[in-house]
Amino acid sequence: MSIKCILLDEKSSVIDYADLSFMGNGVSFLIPFEEDTLGQFEEGDKVIFQVEDKYNQIYDADISEISYGKIHLNEVRNLAPLLHKDVRVEVEIQSTIFYTEDGRDIPVEVSLRDLSCGGMCFLCEEELNMDYEYLFMTSWIDTPIVVKFKILRKEVANYNMFAYGCEFLELLRTEESLLRASVFKIQAMNYRRKRMDEDDAV
């Protein structure tokens, strides 16, 4: 049995893709797609991996052996309940946020620049009130949700824009799980696109 996985480093950045295989005697191992990936690990190290297309399923394991292109695993652990909210990916997503003023919902066009399970950074031309609470729709995930957030910091950016760092508010556990899955999915897609560009350049 073999499952497509994504190898991650300690900062949850993608290292490589791999096949996760199971033997009948309970032995499991990872086979990275790229040969030079094996050189990044040694026996006794921990390896972190997530199941491709199930981005909320993330695990780590001790490396018991590296041989014949395989990373042999020992004591596989489920990390999903322990994931931190600050795993962050760079994005380029156009979105609309809303705030309420004088009983009216005011839309603001923004450009998301990075995203995590707990917050985001975006650019916009408007100087926003730091005391307001804002809403936006996660249009990039399969099950869109409405997220409330507050602005933590504001900086002047290029081209007469402002950059805002934000924290999500009152997320349900299921909503946080959806956001986490979308963050890892975007990260994996970014890595895949980068590898394809590198292959085309060769």
Order of alpha helices (4+ residues) and beta strands (2+ residues): beta-beta-beta-beta-beta-beta-beta-beta-beta-beta-beta-beta-alpha
